[in-house]
Amino acid sequence: MRFIIILLVSFYSYSQSDVPADYWIDDSNFEDKINQKSAFGDDELQPVVVEFWAEFNEQNCFAEWDKIENALYYRVDISKAPNAKKKYKVRMAPTVIVFYDGIKESAFKAGLDLLLPADLADIQEAVDDAAQAGQF
């Protein structure tokens, strides 16, 4: 029984907070990632979704990051990106910001309860809106 509980806790923890290393960014590469240009020109721009994350609140992270469509996703540990945190006025974690061509298009910020007030559908809608606006 103990093994099953440990296995379930491990699986839940993995699905909530473990993001592959190449999805993590910090102050050293933040601007490069949100300003990514395709080698094929502006027609290939994709929105960039950045989640500002904190270890103390990892249970409330945006767990469905891998289901976002037509966008690039990155996660930032706020302790490793103080400049980005300050520039984008991140006061709570998680905070999810949608960028298009390096410009902040929309943001979803946790409240005092530390819960993100947005779900996958809300974030996907912001991604789709940013991509649509960028076509004109």
Wavefront OBJ file of the C-alpha trace (Angstrom):
o trace
v 0.000 0.000 0.000
v 2.816 2.393 0.881
v 4.383 1.807 -2.556
v 1.135 2.732 -4.326
v 0.820 5.962 -2.334
v 4.424 6.905 -3.091
v 3.878 6.120 -6.762
v 0.708 8.237 -6.914
v 2.366 11.160 -5.121
v 5.341 10.933 -7.469
v 3.125 10.890 -10.544
v 1.063 13.831 -9.281
v 4.198 15.844 -8.464
v 5.661 15.128 -11.885
v 2.527 16.198 -13.711
v 2.296 19.388 -11.694
v 5.806 20.765 -11.709
v 8.334 18.845 -13.768
v 9.015 20.654 -16.983
v 11.960 19.533 -19.156
v 15.111 21.622 -18.741
v 14.904 23.198 -22.203
v 11.588 24.860 -21.262
v 13.176 26.771 -18.363
v 14.503 30.260 -18.976
v 16.035 32.971 -16.792
v 17.258 36.552 -17.101
v 20.158 35.501 -19.333
v 17.891 34.313 -22.168
v 14.447 35.728 -21.359
v 14.390 38.500 -23.980
v 15.790 36.182 -26.656
v 13.046 33.630 -26.025
v 10.119 36.072 -26.064
v 11.492 37.734 -29.210
v 12.100 34.526 -31.153
v 11.892 34.955 -34.895
v 11.451 32.155 -37.352
v 14.042 31.654 -40.030
v 11.138 31.881 -42.493
v 10.058 35.426 -41.600
v 7.186 37.080 -39.763
v 4.564 34.732 -41.201
v 5.943 32.042 -38.923
v 5.783 34.004 -35.630
v 4.199 32.150 -32.762
v 2.917 33.508 -29.483
v 5.154 32.744 -26.526
v 3.588 31.727 -23.217
v 5.771 32.352 -20.166
v 4.836 31.046 -16.745
v 6.500 32.742 -13.801
v 6.827 29.946 -11.275
v 7.911 29.664 -7.634
v 8.930 26.547 -5.788
v 6.971 27.566 -2.692
v 3.763 27.433 -4.764
v 4.549 24.623 -7.180
v 1.313 22.796 -6.347
v -0.570 25.651 -8.070
v 1.552 25.775 -11.211
v -0.008 25.732 -14.657
v -0.013 21.967 -15.077
v -1.480 21.811 -18.597
v 1.413 23.654 -20.242
v 2.034 20.772 -22.651
v -1.499 21.087 -24.094
v -1.110 24.671 -25.346
v -1.374 24.704 -29.141
v 0.328 26.987 -31.667
v 2.585 28.652 -29.123
v 5.959 28.228 -27.488
v 5.941 27.644 -23.732
v 8.613 28.547 -21.190
v 8.737 28.514 -17.420
v 10.711 30.974 -15.322
v 11.741 30.403 -11.721
v 11.161 33.876 -10.278
v 14.205 33.507 -8.041
v 16.399 33.150 -11.153
v 14.882 36.007 -13.146
v 14.650 39.076 -10.908
v 14.989 41.458 -13.865
v 12.135 39.865 -15.852
v 10.065 39.662 -12.679
v 10.536 43.373 -12.092
v 10.056 44.423 -15.730
v 6.748 42.562 -16.068
v 5.590 43.429 -12.536
v 5.187 39.842 -11.413
v 3.956 39.939 -7.833
v 2.478 36.457 -7.513
v 3.358 33.016 -8.760
v 2.053 31.574 -10.874
v 1.701 34.369 -13.385
v 1.240 33.453 -17.041
v 2.026 36.055 -19.714
v 1.325 35.668 -23.432
v 3.787 37.508 -25.698
v 3.637 38.052 -29.436
v 6.717 39.373 -31.230
v 8.178 40.283 -27.834
v 5.167 42.355 -26.772
v 3.066 41.442 -23.758
v -0.422 40.668 -25.058
v -2.181 39.332 -21.966
v -1.455 38.192 -18.447
v -3.059 35.911 -15.898
v -1.913 36.499 -12.324
v -2.530 34.452 -9.212
v -4.566 36.156 -6.529
v -3.862 36.375 -2.836
v -4.976 32.752 -2.596
v -1.998 31.891 -4.901
v -4.326 30.191 -7.390
v -4.116 30.962 -11.094
v -7.519 32.342 -12.145
v -7.191 30.889 -15.646
v -7.372 27.444 -17.125
v -6.148 25.932 -20.380
v -9.123 27.303 -22.325
v -8.476 30.863 -21.117
v -4.785 30.725 -21.963
v -5.413 29.061 -25.326
v -7.907 31.811 -26.171
v -5.289 34.468 -25.352
v -2.748 32.621 -27.542
v -5.226 32.439 -30.416
v -6.144 36.124 -30.022
v -2.470 37.143 -30.049
v -1.782 35.098 -33.179
v -4.871 36.496 -34.913
v -3.957 40.102 -34.038
v -0.435 39.536 -35.351
v -1.730 38.592 -38.791
v -2.772 42.149 -39.602
l 1 2 3 4 5 6 7 8 9 10 11 12 13 14 15 16 17 18 19 20 21 22 23 24 25 26 27 28 29 30 31 32 33 34 35 36 37 38 39 40 41 42 43 44 45 46 47 48 49 50 51 52 53 54 55 56 57 58 59 60 61 62 63 64 65 66 67 68 69 70 71 72 73 74 75 76 77 78 79 80 81 82 83 84 85 86 87 88 89 90 91 92 93 94 95 96 97 98 99 100 101 102 103 104 105 106 107 108 109 110 111 112 113 114 115 116 117 118 119 120 121 122 123 124 125 126 127 128 129 130 131 132 133 134 135 136
